[in-house]
Amino acid sequence: MADFAALVGFQPKACRPWRAPTKGKVERLIRYVRENFWPGRRFTNLADLYEQAQAWCARANRRVHGTTGVVPAEQPAREPLQPVPERQRLEHMLVEARKVSRDRSFPGAVTDTAFPGIGRGRRWW
């Protein structure tokens, strides 16, 4: 992962599991939608739900954001995302399937790592 992050140009930051305060604002968005969009919502099909969600987002984005103090709909467009590097530069980072050995280890390029709780003969990625 560190090699991929360096190649693409980002710094990974691990968060503690099951600790929402360590995950910043991303986790809060789910709760915001669950508490503000879903209650009492009725829809006839997926297209209807999509239309309602789009209308709700348009209304929500016209309100002043509690943390930033700005109206999201009035913010200038962000810089477009950069393309991922060519496949040739990523080839060495592709994940390969491995089969668990009789001694319950994953045969690796450098070392074999044993995992006692894993069944023999199963394939893992």
Backbone torsions as a table, in degrees:
resi	resn	phi	psi	omega
1	MET	NA	-39.0	-179.4
2	ALA	-62.6	-38.9	178.1
3	ASP	-63.4	-44.8	179.5
4	PHE	-63.2	-44.0	180.0
5	ALA	-60.1	-42.6	179.6
6	ALA	-65.9	-40.1	-179.4
7	LEU	-65.3	-43.7	-176.8
8	VAL	-83.4	-25.8	174.8
9	GLY	98.6	42.1	173.3
10	PHE	-136.4	163.2	-178.7
11	GLN	-112.1	109.0	179.8
12	PRO	-70.2	145.0	178.2
13	LYS	-132.5	117.0	-179.1
14	ALA	-76.7	140.3	176.7
15	CYS	-110.6	152.6	177.3
16	ARG	-72.0	134.7	-180.0
17	PRO	-66.1	144.7	177.6
18	TRP	60.4	23.4	179.1
19	ARG	-124.1	85.8	-177.3
20	ALA	-54.1	-38.0	-179.3
21	PRO	-60.4	-21.5	-179.7
22	THR	-86.3	-4.3	-174.6
23	LYS	-104.3	5.5	175.9
24	GLY	69.4	-154.1	-172.7
25	LYS	-80.4	-13.8	-177.0
26	VAL	-61.4	-45.8	-179.8
27	GLU	-63.6	-33.0	-176.8
28	ARG	-67.0	-28.5	-179.3
29	LEU	-60.3	-39.5	179.8
30	ILE	-62.3	-46.2	178.7
31	ARG	-63.8	-40.0	179.7
32	TYR	-59.9	-45.8	179.0
33	VAL	-66.3	-44.6	-178.9
34	ARG	-60.7	-39.5	-177.0
35	GLU	-86.2	-25.5	-173.8
36	ASN	-110.1	-24.2	179.9
37	PHE	-100.9	-46.9	-170.9
38	TRP	-72.4	-37.6	-173.3
39	PRO	-55.9	126.7	177.7
40	GLY	71.8	4.7	-176.6
41	ARG	-73.7	133.4	175.8
42	ARG	-125.2	139.8	177.7
43	PHE	-147.0	151.7	-176.4
44	THR	-91.2	-29.5	178.5
45	ASN	-159.3	-179.7	-177.1
46	LEU	-63.9	-36.6	178.8
47	ALA	-64.1	-40.1	177.9
48	ASP	-64.3	-44.3	177.6
49	LEU	-60.0	-43.5	179.8
50	TYR	-60.8	-44.4	178.8
51	GLU	-62.4	-43.9	178.9
52	GLN	-63.3	-41.2	179.5
53	ALA	-64.3	-41.1	178.4
54	GLN	-62.6	-44.3	179.6
55	ALA	-65.0	-41.4	179.2
56	TRP	-63.9	-43.1	178.4
57	CYS	-61.9	-41.0	179.2
58	ALA	-61.8	-42.1	177.7
59	ARG	-67.0	-45.9	-177.7
60	ALA	-62.7	-36.3	-178.2
61	ASN	-76.5	-5.9	175.1
62	ARG	-93.3	-4.7	178.8
63	ARG	-90.1	156.8	176.5
64	VAL	-70.9	128.8	179.3
65	HIS	-71.8	132.6	-175.9
66	GLY	-63.4	-34.0	-177.3
67	THR	-88.8	-46.8	-175.1
68	THR	-85.6	-23.2	-179.3
69	GLY	75.3	13.6	179.0
70	VAL	-120.9	162.2	176.4
71	VAL	-89.4	116.0	-176.9
72	PRO	-55.3	-37.7	-178.2
73	ALA	-66.0	-20.2	-179.1
74	GLU	-94.9	-0.2	179.9
75	GLN	-75.5	144.6	176.4
76	PRO	-65.6	155.6	179.8
77	ALA	-61.2	142.9	178.5
78	ARG	-78.2	161.3	175.9
79	GLU	-60.9	137.9	-179.6
80	PRO	-65.3	153.6	178.2
81	LEU	-64.5	149.5	177.7
82	GLN	-87.4	148.4	179.3
83	PRO	-68.6	151.7	175.5
84	VAL	-70.9	145.8	179.6
85	PRO	-55.4	158.3	-179.6
86	GLU	-56.0	151.7	-177.4
87	ARG	-56.5	-36.5	-178.2
88	GLN	-59.8	-35.0	-178.9
89	ARG	-75.3	-17.2	-178.5
90	LEU	-102.6	-8.3	-174.5
91	GLU	-50.9	-43.4	-176.5
92	HIS	-71.0	-8.3	-178.8
93	MET	-103.1	0.2	-178.2
94	LEU	-67.0	144.5	-179.6
95	VAL	-80.6	137.4	178.0
96	GLU	-113.1	143.6	175.9
97	ALA	-72.4	143.4	177.7
98	ARG	-127.5	146.8	176.9
99	LYS	-104.9	134.6	-178.7
100	VAL	-70.9	131.0	-178.5
101	SER	-76.4	173.1	178.2
102	ARG	-58.1	-35.3	-179.6
103	ASP	-86.6	16.3	178.2
104	ARG	59.4	45.9	176.3
105	SER	-122.1	157.7	174.4
106	PHE	-95.8	116.3	176.8
107	PRO	-67.8	122.1	-177.9
108	GLY	-119.6	171.5	-179.4
109	ALA	-69.3	-34.5	-176.0
110	VAL	-107.7	-49.4	-178.0
111	THR	-137.1	161.3	171.1
112	ASP	-103.7	125.9	-177.9
113	THR	-108.1	126.7	-178.2
114	ALA	-86.7	138.9	176.2
115	PHE	-131.0	96.0	-172.7
116	PRO	-59.9	-30.3	-175.5
117	GLY	-85.4	3.0	-174.8
118	ILE	-101.5	134.5	-178.6
119	GLY	-69.8	144.4	179.1
120	ARG	-68.9	148.5	175.1
121	GLY	81.5	-7.1	179.1
122	ARG	-78.4	149.7	177.6
123	ARG	-97.2	138.6	-179.4
124	TRP	-131.7	149.4	177.5
125	TRP	-116.3	NA	NA
